[in-house]
Amino acid sequence: MTSMIKGLFSAKARGATLATALLLTSASASTAKAATVTVSSTCTFAKAVKTLNVRSNQTPCTHTGTYGTSDTVVVPTGTFNIDTGVDITRSMTIHGAGKYNAHLQATSGISNISQYAIQVANPSIVVKIDNLSLYGDQAVIGILVNAENDTNLTDNNLELNQVIVSSFGDSGVRNEGGRVLVQNSTIELNTGVFGGGVANTNVINDNGTWGVGSLVVKYSSISLNSADAYGGGIYNTGKLDFRSSSLGQNYAGTDGGGIFMATTVNNASCSVSRDTPAAPQSSIDYNSSPGASIISTTIYCDMHTTTGTGNSSPYCSGNVSACPQ
């Protein structure tokens, strides 16, 4: 009997040890590995990003932690130049010390060698940028999302949170077939031909299918942008979801001072609304264009939860419901 009791206790102890080991293994597996590289006067933004791209220090940059799925480039207080277009090829977070404190500045010569300041160059990654400002040169794109042949259709390719994108000359943000989320951010003082603030477009994949650009804007401002032709604030051929945000003082030389919706195909859609029933209304104020100052759209767009004032006449194209003025 004593032997049986000892056996039972021994079995229970072994079970408890095994359970503990399994829990520790599970906890270890669920803890994502992460490396961090901090930008400085010598470790440039381009070198910091490349360190994470290739998982090898780019002299004089050094990293802390272990390369993994949650790697971060830290942009501290100060102004740090971008002298050539920076390609991001792995998922990462670019985290700043505050949008009024941490500044990335595209230098005036960047247009001689690049078409953009930052490119999300791998269509299957997720890039998150927060708490910094990105200022531009008047001849390049601020952030380009190249999502041709994207196979990861559930995650966003680019997420901006507490970010300022300003003073670029070929659109502040251009999304080519990807999914972009802009929240608590400002896109201002940018110019372009199609889409001064944001150009959200579709792309043809190598297999002949369409990659449909998706743009979600929440609690943000897209203002003081201009387009030579269409879409001073936003030029859109894909899916547009504009929630509890503002479009102010944008200008288009031809049509769509605030928004130009350019197509009826490839599941294009347009929604201008509150983010939640209790969230603020979207506001569209003081936009102008020889065409529609607020929105010119080829598909139906409901603007019942949107306010507007000071826009030039005509305000909206005919298939817009509850167009403000």
Residue pairs with C-beta under 8 A, 6 or more apart in sequence:
32 68
32 69
32 70
33 65
33 66
33 67
33 68
33 69
33 70
34 65
34 66
34 68
34 69
34 70
34 71
34 72
35 52
35 55
35 63
35 64
35 65
35 66
35 67
35 68
35 71
35 72
36 63
36 64
36 65
36 71
36 72
36 73
36 74
37 43
37 48
37 51
37 52
37 61
37 62
37 63
37 71
37 72
37 73
37 74
38 48
38 73
38 74
38 76
39 45
39 48
39 73
39 74
39 75
39 76
39 80
40 76
42 60
43 58
43 60
43 61
43 62
44 80
44 81
44 83
45 73
45 75
45 80
45 81
45 82
45 86
45 104
46 82
46 83
46 84
46 86
47 58
47 59
47 61
48 58
48 61
48 73
49 73
49 86
49 87
49 88
49 92
49 94
50 58
51 57
51 58
51 61
51 63
52 63
52 67
52 71
52 73
52 90
52 92
53 87
53 88
53 89
53 90
55 67
57 63
69 91
70 93
71 90
71 91
71 92
71 93
72 92
72 93
72 94
72 95
73 92
73 93
73 94
73 95
74 95
74 96
74 97
75 94
75 95
75 96
75 97
75 102
75 104
75 132
76 96
76 97
76 102
77 97
77 98
77 101
77 102
78 101
78 102
78 103
79 103
79 104
79 105
80 103
80 104
80 105
81 104
81 105
81 106
81 107
82 104
82 105
82 106
82 107
82 110
82 117
82 118
83 107
83 109
83 110
84 110
84 113
84 114
85 110
85 113
85 114
85 115
85 116
85 117
85 118
85 119
85 140
86 117
86 118
86 119
87 119
87 121
88 118
88 119
88 120
88 121
88 122
88 125
88 127
89 121
89 122
89 125
90 122
90 125
91 125
91 126
91 127
92 125
92 127
92 128
93 127
93 128
93 129
93 130
94 127
94 128
94 129
94 130
94 132
95 130
95 131
95 132
96 102
96 130
96 131
96 132
96 133
97 131
97 132
98 131
98 132
98 162
99 131
99 132
99 133
99 162
99 163
99 164
99 186
100 133
102 131
102 132
102 133
103 132
103 133
103 134
103 135
104 117
104 132
104 133
104 134
104 135
105 135
106 117
106 134
106 135
106 136
106 137
106 140
106 142
106 168
107 137
108 137
109 137
110 117
110 137
110 140
111 137
111 138
111 139
111 140
111 169
114 140
115 140
115 141
115 144
115 170
116 140
116 141
116 142
116 143
116 144
116 174
117 134
117 136
117 137
117 140
117 141
117 142
117 143
117 168
118 134
118 142
118 143
118 144
119 143
119 144
119 145
119 146
120 127
120 143
120 144
120 145
120 146
120 147
120 157
120 158
120 178
121 146
123 146
123 147
123 148
123 149
123 150
123 151
123 152
123 157
123 177
123 178
124 150
124 151
124 152
125 152
125 157
126 152
126 155
126 156
126 157
126 158
126 159
127 157
127 158
127 159
128 158
128 159
128 161
129 143
129 158
129 159
129 160
129 161
129 163
130 160
130 161
130 162
130 163
131 161
131 162
131 163
132 163
132 164
133 163
133 164
133 165
133 166
134 142
134 143
134 163
134 164
134 165
134 166
135 164
135 166
135 167
136 142
136 165
136 166
136 167
136 168
136 169
136 172
136 190
137 167
137 168
137 169
138 167
138 168
138 169
138 191
139 169
139 170
140 168
140 169
140 170
141 168
141 170
141 171
141 172
141 173
141 174
142 165
142 168
142 171
142 172
142 173
142 190
143 158
143 160
143 165
143 172
143 173
143 174
144 174
144 176
145 157
145 158
145 173
145 174
145 175
145 176
145 177
145 178
145 180
146 176
146 178
147 157
147 175
147 176
147 177
147 178
147 179
147 203
147 211
147 213
148 176
148 177
148 203
148 204
148 205
148 206
148 211
149 205
149 206
149 207
149 211
150 157
150 177
150 178
150 205
150 211
153 179
155 179
156 178
156 179
156 180
156 181
157 175
157 178
157 179
157 180
158 173
158 175
158 178
158 179
158 180
158 181
159 180
159 181
159 183
160 173
160 180
160 181
160 182
160 183
160 185
161 183
161 184
161 185
162 184
162 185
163 182
163 185
163 186
164 185
164 186
164 187
164 188
165 172
165 173
165 185
165 186
165 187
165 188
165 190
166 172
166 186
166 187
166 188
166 189
166 190
167 189
167 190
168 190
168 191
168 192
169 190
169 191
169 192
170 191
170 192
170 193
171 190
171 192
171 194
171 195
171 196
171 197
171 198
171 199
171 235
172 187
172 188
172 190
172 196
172 197
172 198
172 225
173 180
173 182
173 187
173 197
173 198
173 199
174 195
174 198
174 199
174 201
175 198
175 199
175 200
175 201
175 213
175 214
175 215
175 238
176 201
176 202
176 203
176 211
176 213
177 201
177 202
177 203
177 205
177 210
177 211
177 212
177 213
177 238
178 211
178 213
178 214
179 213
179 214
179 216
180 198
180 200
180 213
180 214
180 215
180 216
181 216
181 218
182 198
182 215
182 216
182 217
182 218
182 220
183 217
183 218
183 219
183 220
184 218
184 219
184 220
185 220
185 221
186 220
186 221
186 222
186 223
187 197
187 198
187 220
187 221
187 222
187 223
187 225
188 197
188 221
188 222
188 223
188 224
188 225
189 224
189 225
190 196
190 197
190 225
190 226
191 225
191 226
191 227
191 228
192 199
192 225
192 226
192 227
192 228
192 235
193 227
193 228
193 229
194 227
194 229
194 230
194 231
194 235
194 260
195 227
195 230
195 231
195 234
195 235
195 236
195 260
196 225
196 226
196 227
196 231
196 232
196 233
196 250
196 251
196 252
197 222
197 223
197 225
197 232
197 233
197 234
197 250
198 215
198 217
198 222
198 233
198 234
198 235
199 231
199 234
199 235
200 213
200 214
200 215
200 234
200 235
200 236
200 237
200 238
200 239
200 240
201 213
201 235
201 236
201 237
201 238
202 210
202 211
202 212
202 213
202 237
202 238
202 263
202 266
203 210
203 211
203 213
204 210
204 211
205 211
210 266
212 238
212 239
212 266
212 267
212 268
213 236
213 237
213 238
213 239
214 238
214 239
214 241
215 234
215 236
215 238
215 239
215 240
215 241
216 241
216 243
217 241
217 242
217 243
217 245
218 243
218 244
218 245
218 275
219 243
219 244
219 245
219 275
219 279
220 245
220 246
221 245
221 246
221 247
221 248
222 233
222 234
222 245
222 246
222 247
222 250
223 233
223 246
223 247
223 248
223 249
223 250
224 248
224 249
224 250
225 232
225 233
225 250
225 251
226 232
226 250
226 251
226 252
226 253
227 235
227 251
227 252
227 253
227 256
227 260
228 253
228 254
229 252
229 253
229 254
229 255
230 252
230 254
230 255
230 256
230 260
230 262
230 296
231 252
231 256
231 259
231 260
231 262
232 250
232 251
232 252
232 256
232 257
232 258
232 287
232 289
233 247
233 250
233 257
233 258
233 259
233 287
234 240
234 242
234 247
234 258
234 259
234 260
235 256
235 260
235 262
236 259
236 260
236 261
236 262
236 268
236 270
237 261
237 262
237 263
237 266
237 268
238 266
238 268
239 267
239 268
239 269
240 259
240 261
240 269
240 270
240 271
241 269
241 271
241 273
242 259
242 271
242 272
242 273
242 282
243 271
243 273
243 274
243 275
243 279
243 282
244 273
244 274
244 275
244 276
244 279
244 280
244 281
244 282
245 282
246 282
246 283
246 284
246 285
247 258
247 259
247 282
247 283
247 284
247 285
247 287
247 294
248 283
248 284
248 285
248 286
248 287
249 285
249 286
249 287
250 257
250 258
250 287
250 288
251 257
251 287
251 288
251 289
252 260
252 289
252 291
253 289
253 290
254 289
254 290
254 291
255 289
255 290
255 291
255 292
255 296
256 289
256 291
256 292
256 295
256 296
257 287
257 288
257 289
257 291
257 292
257 293
257 294
257 311
257 312
258 284
258 287
258 293
258 294
258 295
258 311
259 270
259 272
259 294
259 295
259 296
259 297
260 295
260 296
260 297
261 268
261 270
261 295
261 296
261 297
261 298
261 299
261 301
262 298
263 298
264 298
264 299
268 298
268 299
269 299
270 295
270 297
270 299
270 300
270 301
271 301
271 302
272 282
272 284
272 295
272 301
272 302
272 303
272 305
272 306
273 282
273 302
273 304
273 305
273 306
274 280
274 281
274 282
274 305
281 305
281 306
281 307
282 303
282 305
282 306
282 307
283 306
283 307
283 308
284 294
284 295
284 306
284 307
284 308
284 311
284 324
285 308
285 309
285 310
285 311
286 309
286 310
286 311
287 293
287 294
287 311
287 312
288 311
288 312
289 296
289 312
291 314
292 314
292 315
292 316
292 317
293 311
293 312
293 313
293 314
293 315
294 308
294 311
294 315
294 316
294 320
294 323
294 324
295 301
295 303
295 316
295 317
295 320
295 323
296 316
296 317
297 316
297 317
297 319
297 320
298 317
298 319
299 319
300 319
300 320
300 321
301 319
301 320
301 321
302 320
302 321
302 322
303 316
303 320
303 321
303 322
303 323
303 324
304 321
304 322
306 322
306 324
307 324
308 315
308 323
308 324
308 325
309 324
309 325
311 324
311 325
313 325
315 323
315 324
315 325
316 323
